[in-house]
Amino acid sequence: MSTVVAERKATIKRLACAAFEIGPDELDETSLFTDDLGVDSLGTIDLLANLETEFGIEIDQDELPRMVDLEAVYQVVAEFAGWSSTVDENVAAR
């Protein structure tokens, strides 16, 4: 994983922890927000707002059902931000 991707994932985790009011040790890449952490829809909407502010993007609320764990959130943000793994790797190599 490139440094750029790792930094973005760390930022997303930080934002999720803030939105869900949990510590970073309670959340890993495969933690299911609803099933494992008991996050309600308001928590995921808070996360969505935090992501939009942090990354300067707009994410359609129709994407919320896809945002079930950190990896899925990263994929949604990457799509809306126009990130590509090839670009990330090239940036990291510079």
VMD Tcl script that builds the backbone (N, CA, C; Angstrom):
set m [mol new atoms 282]
animate dup $m
set s [atomselect $m all]
$s set {name element resname resid chain x y z} {
  {N N MET 1 A 0.853 -1.170 0.000}
  {CA C MET 1 A 0.000 0.000 0.000}
  {C C MET 1 A 0.900 1.234 0.000}
  {N N SER 2 A 0.564 2.195 -0.851}
  {CA C SER 2 A 1.365 3.413 -0.924}
  {C C SER 2 A 1.164 4.258 0.325}
  {N N THR 3 A 2.079 5.170 0.531}
  {CA C THR 3 A 1.990 6.087 1.660}
  {C C THR 3 A 0.744 6.952 1.544}
  {N N VAL 4 A 0.430 7.387 0.327}
  {CA C VAL 4 A -0.747 8.226 0.098}
  {C C VAL 4 A -2.011 7.473 0.505}
  {N N VAL 5 A -2.127 6.235 0.094}
  {CA C VAL 5 A -3.300 5.430 0.435}
  {C C VAL 5 A -3.358 5.207 1.945}
  {N N ALA 6 A -2.233 4.891 2.552}
  {CA C ALA 6 A -2.192 4.663 4.005}
  {C C ALA 6 A -2.621 5.923 4.763}
  {N N GLU 7 A -2.161 7.074 4.313}
  {CA C GLU 7 A -2.545 8.330 4.967}
  {C C GLU 7 A -4.036 8.599 4.811}
  {N N ARG 8 A -4.559 8.352 3.623}
  {CA C ARG 8 A -5.995 8.551 3.405}
  {C C ARG 8 A -6.815 7.607 4.271}
  {N N LYS 9 A -6.391 6.354 4.357}
  {CA C LYS 9 A -7.114 5.385 5.187}
  {C C LYS 9 A -7.041 5.769 6.666}
  {N N ALA 10 A -5.911 6.276 7.106}
  {CA C ALA 10 A -5.777 6.722 8.500}
  {C C ALA 10 A -6.701 7.905 8.773}
  {N N THR 11 A -6.812 8.804 7.816}
  {CA C THR 11 A -7.714 9.949 7.966}
  {C C THR 11 A -9.159 9.481 8.038}
  {N N ILE 12 A -9.533 8.550 7.185}
  {CA C ILE 12 A -10.896 8.016 7.203}
  {C C ILE 12 A -11.182 7.329 8.535}
  {N N LYS 13 A -10.229 6.593 9.048}
  {CA C LYS 13 A -10.420 5.938 10.348}
  {C C LYS 13 A -10.594 6.978 11.453}
  {N N ARG 14 A -9.783 8.019 11.419}
  {CA C ARG 14 A -9.890 9.086 12.424}
  {C C ARG 14 A -11.271 9.725 12.365}
  {N N LEU 15 A -11.758 10.010 11.161}
  {CA C LEU 15 A -13.072 10.625 10.990}
  {C C LEU 15 A -14.183 9.689 11.463}
  {N N ALA 16 A -14.044 8.402 11.174}
  {CA C ALA 16 A -15.048 7.426 11.617}
  {C C ALA 16 A -15.077 7.345 13.146}
  {N N CYS 17 A -13.929 7.312 13.758}
  {CA C CYS 17 A -13.872 7.256 15.224}
  {C C CYS 17 A -14.539 8.481 15.839}
  {N N ALA 18 A -14.301 9.641 15.242}
  {CA C ALA 18 A -14.919 10.876 15.749}
  {C C ALA 18 A -16.438 10.827 15.570}
  {N N ALA 19 A -16.894 10.391 14.397}
  {CA C ALA 19 A -18.332 10.335 14.127}
  {C C ALA 19 A -19.036 9.321 15.015}
  {N N PHE 20 A -18.371 8.211 15.290}
  {CA C PHE 20 A -18.986 7.136 16.068}
  {C C PHE 20 A -18.698 7.248 17.563}
  {N N GLU 21 A -17.848 8.230 17.923}
  {CA C GLU 21 A -17.466 8.453 19.319}
  {C C GLU 21 A -16.866 7.198 19.948}
  {N N ILE 22 A -15.881 6.637 19.229}
  {CA C ILE 22 A -15.173 5.457 19.725}
  {C C ILE 22 A -13.676 5.694 19.597}
  {N N GLY 23 A -12.903 4.866 20.282}
  {CA C GLY 23 A -11.457 4.946 20.190}
  {C C GLY 23 A -10.946 4.173 18.993}
  {N N PRO 24 A -9.743 4.528 18.503}
  {CA C PRO 24 A -9.184 3.846 17.332}
  {C C PRO 24 A -8.952 2.360 17.552}
  {N N ASP 25 A -8.761 1.953 18.788}
  {CA C ASP 25 A -8.548 0.538 19.082}
  {C C ASP 25 A -9.837 -0.283 18.941}
  {N N GLU 26 A -10.980 0.400 18.864}
  {CA C GLU 26 A -12.266 -0.287 18.718}
  {C C GLU 26 A -12.658 -0.512 17.267}
  {N N LEU 27 A -11.878 0.051 16.336}
  {CA C LEU 27 A -12.245 0.016 14.927}
  {C C LEU 27 A -11.085 -0.497 14.088}
  {N N ASP 28 A -11.341 -1.566 13.331}
  {CA C ASP 28 A -10.329 -2.024 12.379}
  {C C ASP 28 A -10.973 -2.111 10.997}
  {N N GLU 29 A -10.187 -2.491 9.999}
  {CA C GLU 29 A -10.657 -2.480 8.607}
  {C C GLU 29 A -11.893 -3.330 8.369}
  {N N THR 30 A -12.070 -4.379 9.165}
  {CA C THR 30 A -13.181 -5.296 8.923}
  {C C THR 30 A -14.329 -5.146 9.917}
  {N N SER 31 A -14.233 -4.189 10.851}
  {CA C SER 31 A -15.330 -3.959 11.787}
  {C C SER 31 A -16.549 -3.460 11.028}
  {N N LEU 32 A -17.637 -4.178 11.156}
  {CA C LEU 32 A -18.887 -3.741 10.539}
  {C C LEU 32 A -19.518 -2.693 11.435}
  {N N PHE 33 A -19.788 -1.529 10.871}
  {CA C PHE 33 A -20.257 -0.407 11.670}
  {C C PHE 33 A -21.520 -0.738 12.462}
  {N N THR 34 A -22.505 -1.297 11.805}
  {CA C THR 34 A -23.775 -1.577 12.472}
  {C C THR 34 A -23.705 -2.840 13.312}
  {N N ASP 35 A -23.254 -3.938 12.715}
  {CA C ASP 35 A -23.270 -5.228 13.405}
  {C C ASP 35 A -22.266 -5.314 14.543}
  {N N ASP 36 A -21.039 -4.835 14.336}
  {CA C ASP 36 A -19.991 -4.976 15.347}
  {C C ASP 36 A -19.941 -3.805 16.330}
  {N N LEU 37 A -20.262 -2.613 15.840}
  {CA C LEU 37 A -20.094 -1.414 16.664}
  {C C LEU 37 A -21.406 -0.781 17.108}
  {N N GLY 38 A -22.523 -1.227 16.531}
  {CA C GLY 38 A -23.824 -0.678 16.917}
  {C C GLY 38 A -24.054 0.750 16.440}
  {N N VAL 39 A -23.394 1.146 15.364}
  {CA C VAL 39 A -23.547 2.497 14.833}
  {C C VAL 39 A -24.918 2.622 14.177}
  {N N ASP 40 A -25.609 3.713 14.475}
  {CA C ASP 40 A -26.911 3.938 13.854}
  {C C ASP 40 A -26.763 4.827 12.620}
  {N N SER 41 A -27.875 5.080 11.953}
  {CA C SER 41 A -27.831 5.855 10.706}
  {C C SER 41 A -27.327 7.269 10.935}
  {N N LEU 42 A -27.587 7.835 12.093}
  {CA C LEU 42 A -27.089 9.180 12.392}
  {C C LEU 42 A -25.563 9.194 12.432}
  {N N GLY 43 A -24.970 8.139 12.967}
  {CA C GLY 43 A -23.513 8.027 13.004}
  {C C GLY 43 A -22.911 7.969 11.614}
  {N N THR 44 A -23.549 7.223 10.717}
  {CA C THR 44 A -23.012 7.134 9.362}
  {C C THR 44 A -23.219 8.439 8.599}
  {N N ILE 45 A -24.293 9.157 8.892}
  {CA C ILE 45 A -24.501 10.473 8.270}
  {C C ILE 45 A -23.450 11.456 8.770}
  {N N ASP 46 A -23.115 11.383 10.062}
  {CA C ASP 46 A -22.028 12.217 10.606}
  {C C ASP 46 A -20.715 11.903 9.895}
  {N N LEU 47 A -20.443 10.619 9.697}
  {CA C LEU 47 A -19.226 10.230 8.991}
  {C C LEU 47 A -19.236 10.792 7.576}
  {N N LEU 48 A -20.347 10.673 6.893}
  {CA C LEU 48 A -20.473 11.182 5.534}
  {C C LEU 48 A -20.170 12.683 5.489}
  {N N ALA 49 A -20.730 13.438 6.416}
  {CA C ALA 49 A -20.483 14.885 6.468}
  {C C ALA 49 A -19.009 15.177 6.734}
  {N N ASN 50 A -18.399 14.413 7.649}
  {CA C ASN 50 A -16.974 14.602 7.957}
  {C C ASN 50 A -16.103 14.317 6.737}
  {N N LEU 51 A -16.442 13.263 6.005}
  {CA C LEU 51 A -15.685 12.897 4.807}
  {C C LEU 51 A -15.783 13.983 3.742}
  {N N GLU 52 A -16.988 14.499 3.552}
  {CA C GLU 52 A -17.191 15.538 2.548}
  {C C GLU 52 A -16.383 16.789 2.885}
  {N N THR 53 A -16.386 17.168 4.151}
  {CA C THR 53 A -15.635 18.345 4.583}
  {C C THR 53 A -14.135 18.120 4.445}
  {N N GLU 54 A -13.662 16.996 4.927}
  {CA C GLU 54 A -12.219 16.696 4.922}
  {C C GLU 54 A -11.647 16.622 3.510}
  {N N PHE 55 A -12.365 15.958 2.613}
  {CA C PHE 55 A -11.824 15.710 1.275}
  {C C PHE 55 A -12.381 16.646 0.202}
  {N N GLY 56 A -13.274 17.567 0.596}
  {CA C GLY 56 A -13.805 18.537 -0.353}
  {C C GLY 56 A -14.603 17.906 -1.479}
  {N N ILE 57 A -15.416 16.908 -1.129}
  {CA C ILE 57 A -16.216 16.195 -2.120}
  {C C ILE 57 A -17.668 16.158 -1.666}
  {N N GLU 58 A -18.552 15.770 -2.564}
  {CA C GLU 58 A -19.939 15.524 -2.241}
  {C C GLU 58 A -20.256 14.067 -2.541}
  {N N ILE 59 A -20.746 13.358 -1.533}
  {CA C ILE 59 A -21.090 11.945 -1.687}
  {C C ILE 59 A -22.603 11.822 -1.578}
  {N N ASP 60 A -23.202 11.191 -2.547}
  {CA C ASP 60 A -24.642 10.985 -2.562}
  {C C ASP 60 A -25.039 10.107 -1.370}
  {N N GLN 61 A -26.095 10.492 -0.660}
  {CA C GLN 61 A -26.542 9.702 0.491}
  {C C GLN 61 A -26.998 8.309 0.101}
  {N N ASP 62 A -27.249 8.083 -1.181}
  {CA C ASP 62 A -27.608 6.742 -1.654}
  {C C ASP 62 A -26.442 5.768 -1.472}
  {N N GLU 63 A -25.250 6.288 -1.236}
  {CA C GLU 63 A -24.062 5.454 -1.037}
  {C C GLU 63 A -23.952 4.928 0.398}
  {N N LEU 64 A -24.726 5.463 1.319}
  {CA C LEU 64 A -24.635 5.049 2.726}
  {C C LEU 64 A -24.757 3.541 2.939}
  {N N PRO 65 A -25.658 2.838 2.248}
  {CA C PRO 65 A -25.744 1.389 2.466}
  {C C PRO 65 A -24.465 0.637 2.106}
  {N N ARG 66 A -23.657 1.191 1.215}
  {CA C ARG 66 A -22.379 0.549 0.846}
  {C C ARG 66 A -21.317 0.761 1.924}
  {N N MET 67 A -21.475 1.786 2.738}
  {CA C MET 67 A -20.439 2.182 3.689}
  {C C MET 67 A -20.579 1.392 4.993}
  {N N VAL 68 A -20.201 0.115 4.935}
  {CA C VAL 68 A -20.421 -0.789 6.060}
  {C C VAL 68 A -19.181 -1.009 6.920}
  {N N ASP 69 A -17.994 -0.727 6.351}
  {CA C ASP 69 A -16.744 -0.862 7.095}
  {C C ASP 69 A -15.731 0.110 6.493}
  {N N LEU 70 A -14.547 0.189 7.079}
  {CA C LEU 70 A -13.557 1.167 6.622}
  {C C LEU 70 A -13.143 0.966 5.172}
  {N N GLU 71 A -12.960 -0.264 4.756}
  {CA C GLU 71 A -12.548 -0.521 3.377}
  {C C GLU 71 A -13.613 -0.048 2.394}
  {N N ALA 72 A -14.868 -0.322 2.706}
  {CA C ALA 72 A -15.961 0.116 1.836}
  {C C ALA 72 A -16.048 1.640 1.796}
  {N N VAL 73 A -15.836 2.279 2.935}
  {CA C VAL 73 A -15.847 3.744 2.969}
  {C C VAL 73 A -14.723 4.289 2.098}
  {N N TYR 74 A -13.542 3.695 2.200}
  {CA C TYR 74 A -12.426 4.143 1.366}
  {C C TYR 74 A -12.790 4.036 -0.117}
  {N N GLN 75 A -13.416 2.938 -0.514}
  {CA C GLN 75 A -13.785 2.740 -1.914}
  {C C GLN 75 A -14.779 3.806 -2.385}
  {N N VAL 76 A -15.767 4.108 -1.549}
  {CA C VAL 76 A -16.755 5.129 -1.905}
  {C C VAL 76 A -16.074 6.494 -2.036}
  {N N VAL 77 A -15.259 6.852 -1.051}
  {CA C VAL 77 A -14.565 8.146 -1.102}
  {C C VAL 77 A -13.656 8.208 -2.324}
  {N N ALA 78 A -12.943 7.134 -2.597}
  {CA C ALA 78 A -12.039 7.098 -3.754}
  {C C ALA 78 A -12.806 7.338 -5.052}
  {N N GLU 79 A -13.976 6.737 -5.169}
  {CA C GLU 79 A -14.788 6.933 -6.375}
  {C C GLU 79 A -15.208 8.391 -6.534}
  {N N PHE 80 A -15.702 8.987 -5.448}
  {CA C PHE 80 A -16.204 10.355 -5.525}
  {C C PHE 80 A -15.078 11.385 -5.598}
  {N N ALA 81 A -13.908 11.041 -5.076}
  {CA C ALA 81 A -12.762 11.963 -5.126}
  {C C ALA 81 A -11.955 11.783 -6.407}
  {N N GLY 82 A -12.240 10.715 -7.147}
  {CA C GLY 82 A -11.513 10.463 -8.387}
  {C C GLY 82 A -10.120 9.907 -8.173}
  {N N TRP 83 A -9.917 9.247 -7.027}
  {CA C TRP 83 A -8.616 8.635 -6.755}
  {C C TRP 83 A -8.494 7.346 -7.550}
  {N N SER 84 A -7.313 7.073 -8.045}
  {CA C SER 84 A -7.068 5.782 -8.674}
  {C C SER 84 A -5.803 5.191 -8.077}
  {N N SER 85 A -5.738 3.887 -7.989}
  {CA C SER 85 A -4.572 3.253 -7.384}
  {C C SER 85 A -3.316 3.521 -8.175}
  {N N THR 86 A -3.427 3.642 -9.502}
  {CA C THR 86 A -2.258 3.929 -10.328}
  {C C THR 86 A -1.694 5.306 -10.010}
  {N N VAL 87 A -2.593 6.295 -9.900}
  {CA C VAL 87 A -2.161 7.644 -9.563}
  {C C VAL 87 A -1.524 7.651 -8.170}
  {N N ASP 88 A -2.152 6.977 -7.211}
  {CA C ASP 88 A -1.615 6.931 -5.857}
  {C C ASP 88 A -0.224 6.362 -5.834}
  {N N GLU 89 A 0.004 5.283 -6.570}
  {CA C GLU 89 A 1.323 4.664 -6.600}
  {C C GLU 89 A 2.352 5.590 -7.255}
  {N N ASN 90 A 1.953 6.287 -8.335}
  {CA C ASN 90 A 2.868 7.211 -8.999}
  {C C ASN 90 A 3.225 8.389 -8.105}
  {N N VAL 91 A 2.261 8.922 -7.389}
  {CA C VAL 91 A 2.518 10.035 -6.475}
  {C C VAL 91 A 3.469 9.589 -5.373}
  {N N ALA 92 A 3.227 8.394 -4.834}
  {CA C ALA 92 A 4.059 7.888 -3.744}
  {C C ALA 92 A 5.490 7.627 -4.193}
  {N N ALA 93 A 5.674 7.300 -5.455}
  {CA C ALA 93 A 7.007 6.976 -5.959}
  {C C ALA 93 A 7.874 8.213 -6.189}
  {N N ARG 94 A 7.254 9.375 -6.245}
  {CA C ARG 94 A 7.998 10.626 -6.502}
  {C C ARG 94 A 8.770 11.096 -5.311}
}
mol reanalyze $m
mol bondsrecalc $m
mol representation Tube
mol addrep $m
